[in-house]
Amino acid sequence: MAGTGQQQIDIYGPTELGKYLEACRRYSKTQSSYPIKVHVTEPGIVYEDSDYTVICQRLKHRIPAHGYRIVEKDRTGHFDVKKAANLGIPPGPIYGQLKQGKVVTLADGRKVNGADLCGPTIVGRKLAYCTDTVFCESAIELAENADVLIHEATFSHQDAGLAYQRMHSTSTMAAQVALEAQAKQLIMTHFSPRYAPGNDIELSDLLTEAQAIFPKTLMAKDFFTYDIKRGSDQASKPVKVSA
């Protein structure tokens, strides 16, 4: 929180981002209701807490552009309270240790492995976001095994020459990144207005091009949302108790 009591807006990006935003505000005379803090990002981990890690990579564009990978940390599977009760384990702080998968010695001398009372590890979700870029290896690295890859697709495959000239991606480049990275879902965004309805090539053609390479492709639009589902617990397993 900023000193005024207002929430601070944190913006992350390449070195010149701060100067760019300042110029935009100065020449457009734009005023923000919230304090803005710009954080310069470099390749590697740019943020981490107990739940998430955010990783940055340089992409391939005419000016500095970065892509990001957000990784949710794995979680312990669901703790089976009923199993614990059937073993005569009294509720209390001991449950917390068992939920963490620790081996606990009960008052009667029995040892219980908390991992046996928890479902399979819940694998964290992975999201990759590739901003302005032409096809490049760093985009594939960011998207590796991602549950969702958001990738720019400014041009149609038929306009690949323009894409290379302006260092933007085609629909097929985005699909190729998703395919090589073995992502689960591709969401394309950042489309050129040249593909407006009624033109020789329309946005639906870009979708068709991408799906020919990577079938699980969607196109983003205003107010579009996508729910990244978390893996659920598997079937229960037997609990081992030793004296």
C-alpha atoms as a printed R data frame, in Angstrom:
    type eleno elety resid chain resno       x       y       z
1   ATOM     1    CA   MET     A     1   0.000   0.000   0.000
2   ATOM     2    CA   ALA     A     2   1.232   3.504  -0.771
3   ATOM     3    CA   GLY     A     3   1.525   6.183   1.902
4   ATOM     4    CA   THR     A     4  -1.708   7.840   0.739
5   ATOM     5    CA   GLY     A     5  -3.670   4.728   1.592
6   ATOM     6    CA   GLN     A     6  -4.243   3.967  -2.082
7   ATOM     7    CA   GLN     A     7  -3.200   0.669  -3.591
8   ATOM     8    CA   GLN     A     8  -0.014   0.813  -5.648
9   ATOM     9    CA   ILE     A     9   0.067  -0.417  -9.253
10  ATOM    10    CA   ASP     A    10   3.179  -2.512  -9.944
11  ATOM    11    CA   ILE     A    11   4.215  -2.785 -13.607
12  ATOM    12    CA   TYR     A    12   6.951  -5.168 -14.737
13  ATOM    13    CA   GLY     A    13   8.858  -4.927 -18.011
14  ATOM    14    CA   PRO     A    14  12.120  -4.219 -19.898
15  ATOM    15    CA   THR     A    15  14.582  -1.462 -19.056
16  ATOM    16    CA   GLU     A    16  13.011   1.380 -21.064
17  ATOM    17    CA   LEU     A    17   9.451   0.744 -19.879
18  ATOM    18    CA   GLY     A    18   9.568   3.418 -17.182
19  ATOM    19    CA   LYS     A    19  10.694   6.107 -19.653
20  ATOM    20    CA   TYR     A    20   8.015   5.050 -22.122
21  ATOM    21    CA   LEU     A    21   5.217   5.255 -19.558
22  ATOM    22    CA   GLU     A    22   6.457   8.604 -18.311
23  ATOM    23    CA   ALA     A    23   6.483   9.986 -21.864
24  ATOM    24    CA   CYS     A    24   2.964   8.679 -22.463
25  ATOM    25    CA   ARG     A    25   1.709  10.341 -19.308
26  ATOM    26    CA   ARG     A    26   3.526  13.607 -20.034
27  ATOM    27    CA   TYR     A    27   2.451  14.093 -23.649
28  ATOM    28    CA   SER     A    28  -1.086  12.765 -23.241
29  ATOM    29    CA   LYS     A    29  -1.490  14.594 -19.921
30  ATOM    30    CA   THR     A    30  -2.850  11.359 -18.450
31  ATOM    31    CA   GLN     A    31  -3.273  11.199 -14.697
32  ATOM    32    CA   SER     A    32  -3.447   7.983 -12.663
33  ATOM    33    CA   SER     A    33  -5.586   7.682  -9.552
34  ATOM    34    CA   TYR     A    34  -3.042   5.242  -8.130
35  ATOM    35    CA   PRO     A    35   0.719   5.458  -7.548
36  ATOM    36    CA   ILE     A    36   2.651   3.515 -10.198
37  ATOM    37    CA   LYS     A    37   5.888   1.635  -9.547
38  ATOM    38    CA   VAL     A    38   7.848   0.228 -12.486
39  ATOM    39    CA   HIS     A    39   9.989  -2.873 -11.910
40  ATOM    40    CA   VAL     A    40  12.699  -3.648 -14.486
41  ATOM    41    CA   THR     A    41  12.707  -7.340 -15.354
42  ATOM    42    CA   GLU     A    42  15.648  -9.470 -16.432
43  ATOM    43    CA   PRO     A    43  15.641 -13.108 -17.579
44  ATOM    44    CA   GLY     A    44  15.121 -15.444 -14.655
45  ATOM    45    CA   ILE     A    45  12.839 -15.394 -11.626
46  ATOM    46    CA   VAL     A    46  11.199 -11.986 -11.246
47  ATOM    47    CA   TYR     A    47   8.765 -12.880  -8.456
48  ATOM    48    CA   GLU     A    48   8.229 -15.727  -6.018
49  ATOM    49    CA   ASP     A    49   6.084 -16.384  -2.965
50  ATOM    50    CA   SER     A    50   4.724 -19.473  -1.214
51  ATOM    51    CA   ASP     A    51   2.228 -20.120  -4.025
52  ATOM    52    CA   TYR     A    52   3.728 -18.935  -7.320
53  ATOM    53    CA   THR     A    53   6.936 -18.392  -9.252
54  ATOM    54    CA   VAL     A    54   7.086 -15.942 -12.167
55  ATOM    55    CA   ILE     A    55   9.855 -16.428 -14.720
56  ATOM    56    CA   CYS     A    56  10.891 -13.959 -17.433
57  ATOM    57    CA   GLN     A    57  12.552 -14.563 -20.797
58  ATOM    58    CA   ARG     A    58  13.601 -12.238 -23.599
59  ATOM    59    CA   LEU     A    59  11.592 -12.663 -26.788
60  ATOM    60    CA   LYS     A    60  12.523 -11.696 -30.362
61  ATOM    61    CA   HIS     A    61  11.110  -8.326 -31.370
62  ATOM    62    CA   ARG     A    62  12.195  -4.988 -32.873
63  ATOM    63    CA   ILE     A    63  12.383  -3.458 -29.398
64  ATOM    64    CA   PRO     A    64  12.988  -5.207 -26.052
65  ATOM    65    CA   ALA     A    65  10.059  -7.485 -25.254
66  ATOM    66    CA   HIS     A    66   9.691 -10.059 -22.505
67  ATOM    67    CA   GLY     A    67   7.536 -13.143 -22.084
68  ATOM    68    CA   TYR     A    68   6.490 -14.622 -18.761
69  ATOM    69    CA   ARG     A    69   5.827 -18.027 -17.244
70  ATOM    70    CA   ILE     A    70   3.721 -18.310 -14.089
71  ATOM    71    CA   VAL     A    71   4.093 -21.599 -12.218
72  ATOM    72    CA   GLU     A    72   1.826 -22.529  -9.351
73  ATOM    73    CA   LYS     A    73   3.672 -24.600  -6.771
74  ATOM    74    CA   ASP     A    74   2.593 -28.196  -6.170
75  ATOM    75    CA   ARG     A    75   0.281 -28.800  -3.221
76  ATOM    76    CA   THR     A    76  -0.151 -31.724  -0.866
77  ATOM    77    CA   GLY     A    77  -3.104 -33.878  -1.809
78  ATOM    78    CA   HIS     A    78  -6.394 -33.849   0.092
79  ATOM    79    CA   PHE     A    79  -6.041 -34.954   3.734
80  ATOM    80    CA   ASP     A    80  -8.464 -37.780   4.588
81  ATOM    81    CA   VAL     A    81  -9.828 -36.850   8.016
82  ATOM    82    CA   LYS     A    82 -12.047 -39.953   8.114
83  ATOM    83    CA   LYS     A    83  -9.064 -42.267   7.691
84  ATOM    84    CA   ALA     A    84  -7.213 -40.435  10.426
85  ATOM    85    CA   ALA     A    85 -10.185 -40.787  12.781
86  ATOM    86    CA   ASN     A    86 -10.517 -44.510  11.993
87  ATOM    87    CA   LEU     A    87  -6.887 -44.924  13.034
88  ATOM    88    CA   GLY     A    88  -7.684 -43.328  16.360
89  ATOM    89    CA   ILE     A    89  -5.647 -40.220  15.674
90  ATOM    90    CA   PRO     A    90  -7.069 -37.357  17.737
91  ATOM    91    CA   PRO     A    91  -7.724 -34.020  15.982
92  ATOM    92    CA   GLY     A    92  -5.282 -31.236  16.802
93  ATOM    93    CA   PRO     A    93  -1.833 -30.005  15.820
94  ATOM    94    CA   ILE     A    94  -0.843 -33.517  14.795
95  ATOM    95    CA   TYR     A    95  -3.197 -33.226  11.819
96  ATOM    96    CA   GLY     A    96  -1.167 -30.302  10.531
97  ATOM    97    CA   GLN     A    97   2.008 -32.392  10.569
98  ATOM    98    CA   LEU     A    98   0.280 -35.272   8.823
99  ATOM    99    CA   LYS     A    99  -1.115 -32.909   6.161
100 ATOM   100    CA   GLN     A   100   2.481 -31.929   5.407
101 ATOM   101    CA   GLY     A   101   3.306 -35.580   4.740
102 ATOM   102    CA   LYS     A   102   5.456 -35.992   7.848
103 ATOM   103    CA   VAL     A   103   5.915 -39.260   9.757
104 ATOM   104    CA   VAL     A   104   4.343 -38.815  13.183
105 ATOM   105    CA   THR     A   105   4.723 -40.958  16.296
106 ATOM   106    CA   LEU     A   106   1.442 -41.310  18.166
107 ATOM   107    CA   ALA     A   107   1.070 -41.379  21.956
108 ATOM   108    CA   ASP     A   108   0.743 -45.184  21.869
109 ATOM   109    CA   GLY     A   109   4.036 -45.530  19.980
110 ATOM   110    CA   ARG     A   110   2.607 -46.170  16.523
111 ATOM   111    CA   LYS     A   111   4.161 -44.348  13.573
112 ATOM   112    CA   VAL     A   112   1.956 -42.946  10.838
113 ATOM   113    CA   ASN     A   113   3.205 -41.604   7.531
114 ATOM   114    CA   GLY     A   114   1.150 -38.530   6.727
115 ATOM   115    CA   ALA     A   115   1.690 -39.088   3.014
116 ATOM   116    CA   ASP     A   116  -0.485 -42.206   3.307
117 ATOM   117    CA   LEU     A   117  -3.357 -40.082   4.570
118 ATOM   118    CA   CYS     A   118  -3.111 -37.590   1.705
119 ATOM   119    CA   GLY     A   119  -4.213 -37.944  -1.868
120 ATOM   120    CA   PRO     A   120  -1.721 -37.618  -4.729
121 ATOM   121    CA   THR     A   121   0.189 -34.369  -4.997
122 ATOM   122    CA   ILE     A   122  -1.834 -31.688  -6.758
123 ATOM   123    CA   VAL     A   123   0.413 -30.504  -9.547
124 ATOM   124    CA   GLY     A   124   0.530 -26.731  -9.897
125 ATOM   125    CA   ARG     A   125  -0.891 -25.027 -12.957
126 ATOM   126    CA   LYS     A   126   1.358 -23.362 -15.526
127 ATOM   127    CA   LEU     A   127   0.582 -20.303 -17.633
128 ATOM   128    CA   ALA     A   128   2.839 -18.803 -20.308
129 ATOM   129    CA   TYR     A   129   2.318 -15.397 -21.883
130 ATOM   130    CA   CYS     A   130   4.335 -14.476 -24.959
131 ATOM   131    CA   THR     A   131   3.986 -10.820 -25.876
132 ATOM   132    CA   ASP     A   132   5.328  -9.214 -29.082
133 ATOM   133    CA   THR     A   133   7.658 -11.688 -30.770
134 ATOM   134    CA   VAL     A   134   8.407 -13.573 -33.919
135 ATOM   135    CA   PHE     A   135   8.874 -17.361 -33.583
136 ATOM   136    CA   CYS     A   136  11.782 -18.085 -31.207
137 ATOM   137    CA   GLU     A   137  13.186 -20.764 -28.919
138 ATOM   138    CA   SER     A   138  12.671 -18.720 -25.742
139 ATOM   139    CA   ALA     A   139   8.917 -18.732 -26.385
140 ATOM   140    CA   ILE     A   140   9.008 -22.526 -26.538
141 ATOM   141    CA   GLU     A   141  10.945 -22.650 -23.264
142 ATOM   142    CA   LEU     A   142   8.424 -20.414 -21.548
143 ATOM   143    CA   ALA     A   143   5.528 -22.535 -22.800
144 ATOM   144    CA   GLU     A   144   6.985 -25.953 -21.934
145 ATOM   145    CA   ASN     A   145   4.133 -28.208 -20.717
146 ATOM   146    CA   ALA     A   146   2.007 -25.139 -19.967
147 ATOM   147    CA   ASP     A   147  -1.659 -25.666 -19.194
148 ATOM   148    CA   VAL     A   148  -2.335 -22.502 -21.183
149 ATOM   149    CA   LEU     A   149  -0.142 -20.558 -23.603
150 ATOM   150    CA   ILE     A   150  -1.256 -17.041 -24.495
151 ATOM   151    CA   HIS     A   151   0.633 -16.050 -27.629
152 ATOM   152    CA   GLU     A   152   0.424 -13.126 -30.020
153 ATOM   153    CA   ALA     A   153  -0.721 -13.899 -33.567
154 ATOM   154    CA   THR     A   154  -0.661 -10.580 -35.382
155 ATOM   155    CA   PHE     A   155  -0.583 -11.958 -38.913
156 ATOM   156    CA   SER     A   156  -2.021 -14.706 -41.070
157 ATOM   157    CA   HIS     A   157   0.344 -17.357 -42.406
158 ATOM   158    CA   GLN     A   158  -0.141 -15.814 -45.855
159 ATOM   159    CA   ASP     A   159   1.415 -12.596 -44.520
160 ATOM   160    CA   ALA     A   160   4.506 -14.287 -43.078
161 ATOM   161    CA   GLY     A   161   6.718 -11.818 -44.930
162 ATOM   162    CA   LEU     A   162   5.193  -8.942 -42.984
163 ATOM   163    CA   ALA     A   163   5.530 -10.934 -39.779
164 ATOM   164    CA   TYR     A   164   9.281 -11.323 -40.214
165 ATOM   165    CA   GLN     A   165   9.651  -7.719 -41.317
166 ATOM   166    CA   ARG     A   166   7.850  -6.387 -38.250
167 ATOM   167    CA   MET     A   167   9.004  -9.145 -35.888
168 ATOM   168    CA   HIS     A   168   5.527 -10.341 -34.997
169 ATOM   169    CA   SER     A   169   4.072 -13.840 -35.120
170 ATOM   170    CA   THR     A   170   1.689 -15.485 -37.541
171 ATOM   171    CA   SER     A   171  -1.106 -17.782 -36.409
172 ATOM   172    CA   THR     A   172   0.982 -20.758 -37.504
173 ATOM   173    CA   MET     A   173   4.028 -19.574 -35.542
174 ATOM   174    CA   ALA     A   174   1.933 -19.404 -32.372
175 ATOM   175    CA   ALA     A   175   0.579 -22.889 -33.072
176 ATOM   176    CA   GLN     A   176   4.081 -24.231 -33.716
177 ATOM   177    CA   VAL     A   177   5.289 -22.863 -30.369
178 ATOM   178    CA   ALA     A   178   2.372 -24.576 -28.614
179 ATOM   179    CA   LEU     A   179   3.046 -27.837 -30.440
180 ATOM   180    CA   GLU     A   180   6.782 -27.935 -29.736
181 ATOM   181    CA   ALA     A   181   6.265 -26.909 -26.107
182 ATOM   182    CA   GLN     A   182   3.586 -29.591 -25.653
183 ATOM   183    CA   ALA     A   183   1.216 -27.037 -24.185
184 ATOM   184    CA   LYS     A   184  -2.331 -28.142 -23.396
185 ATOM   185    CA   GLN     A   185  -4.169 -25.089 -24.706
186 ATOM   186    CA   LEU     A   186  -3.264 -22.177 -26.979
187 ATOM   187    CA   ILE     A   187  -5.054 -18.833 -26.789
188 ATOM   188    CA   MET     A   188  -4.103 -16.444 -29.589
189 ATOM   189    CA   THR     A   189  -4.297 -12.674 -29.200
190 ATOM   190    CA   HIS     A   190  -2.962  -9.352 -30.637
191 ATOM   191    CA   PHE     A   191  -4.512  -9.518 -34.112
192 ATOM   192    CA   SER     A   192  -3.922  -7.039 -36.911
193 ATOM   193    CA   PRO     A   193  -7.002  -4.974 -37.893
194 ATOM   194    CA   ARG     A   194  -6.293  -5.937 -41.511
195 ATOM   195    CA   TYR     A   195  -8.305  -9.106 -40.857
196 ATOM   196    CA   ALA     A   196 -11.582  -7.327 -40.111
197 ATOM   197    CA   PRO     A   197 -14.841  -8.918 -41.356
198 ATOM   198    CA   GLY     A   198 -15.306  -8.512 -45.091
199 ATOM   199    CA   ASN     A   199 -11.595  -8.527 -45.947
200 ATOM   200    CA   ASP     A   200  -9.966 -11.214 -48.073
201 ATOM   201    CA   ILE     A   201  -8.560 -12.835 -44.918
202 ATOM   202    CA   GLU     A   202 -10.588 -12.724 -41.702
203 ATOM   203    CA   LEU     A   203  -9.815 -13.708 -38.111
204 ATOM   204    CA   SER     A   204 -11.628 -17.008 -38.602
205 ATOM   205    CA   ASP     A   205  -9.009 -17.888 -41.218
206 ATOM   206    CA   LEU     A   206  -6.223 -17.333 -38.658
207 ATOM   207    CA   LEU     A   207  -7.990 -19.727 -36.302
208 ATOM   208    CA   THR     A   208  -8.289 -22.341 -39.041
209 ATOM   209    CA   GLU     A   209  -4.587 -21.994 -39.858
210 ATOM   210    CA   ALA     A   210  -3.554 -22.458 -36.232
211 ATOM   211    CA   GLN     A   211  -5.898 -25.376 -35.556
212 ATOM   212    CA   ALA     A   212  -4.460 -27.245 -38.539
213 ATOM   213    CA   ILE     A   213  -1.213 -27.410 -36.538
214 ATOM   214    CA   PHE     A   214  -2.489 -27.264 -32.963
215 ATOM   215    CA   PRO     A   215  -6.180 -28.226 -32.678
216 ATOM   216    CA   LYS     A   216  -6.622 -26.956 -29.120
217 ATOM   217    CA   THR     A   217  -6.485 -23.314 -30.147
218 ATOM   218    CA   LEU     A   218  -8.844 -20.506 -29.147
219 ATOM   219    CA   MET     A   219  -8.952 -16.829 -30.071
220 ATOM   220    CA   ALA     A   220  -9.110 -14.193 -27.372
221 ATOM   221    CA   LYS     A   221 -11.590 -11.333 -27.635
222 ATOM   222    CA   ASP     A   222 -12.852  -8.536 -25.410
223 ATOM   223    CA   PHE     A   223 -14.046  -9.844 -22.017
224 ATOM   224    CA   PHE     A   224 -12.885 -13.371 -22.865
225 ATOM   225    CA   THR     A   225 -12.096 -15.533 -19.815
226 ATOM   226    CA   TYR     A   226 -10.623 -19.008 -19.485
227 ATOM   227    CA   ASP     A   227 -10.606 -21.145 -16.349
228 ATOM   228    CA   ILE     A   228  -7.377 -23.111 -15.837
229 ATOM   229    CA   LYS     A   229  -8.528 -26.145 -13.908
230 ATOM   230    CA   ARG     A   230  -6.381 -27.748 -11.245
231 ATOM   231    CA   GLY     A   231  -5.858 -31.515 -11.230
232 ATOM   232    CA   SER     A   232  -8.089 -33.372  -8.752
233 ATOM   233    CA   ASP     A   233  -7.092 -36.043  -6.243
234 ATOM   234    CA   GLN     A   234  -6.906 -39.611  -7.429
235 ATOM   235    CA   ALA     A   235  -8.421 -42.665  -5.758
236 ATOM   236    CA   SER     A   236  -7.565 -43.224  -2.096
237 ATOM   237    CA   LYS     A   237  -4.675 -45.470  -1.099
238 ATOM   238    CA   PRO     A   238  -4.067 -47.758   1.864
239 ATOM   239    CA   VAL     A   239  -2.556 -46.328   5.023
240 ATOM   240    CA   LYS     A   240   0.491 -47.994   6.564
241 ATOM   241    CA   VAL     A   241   0.832 -47.868  10.341
242 ATOM   242    CA   SER     A   242   3.894 -49.309  12.058
243 ATOM   243    CA   ALA     A   243   4.570 -49.975  15.702
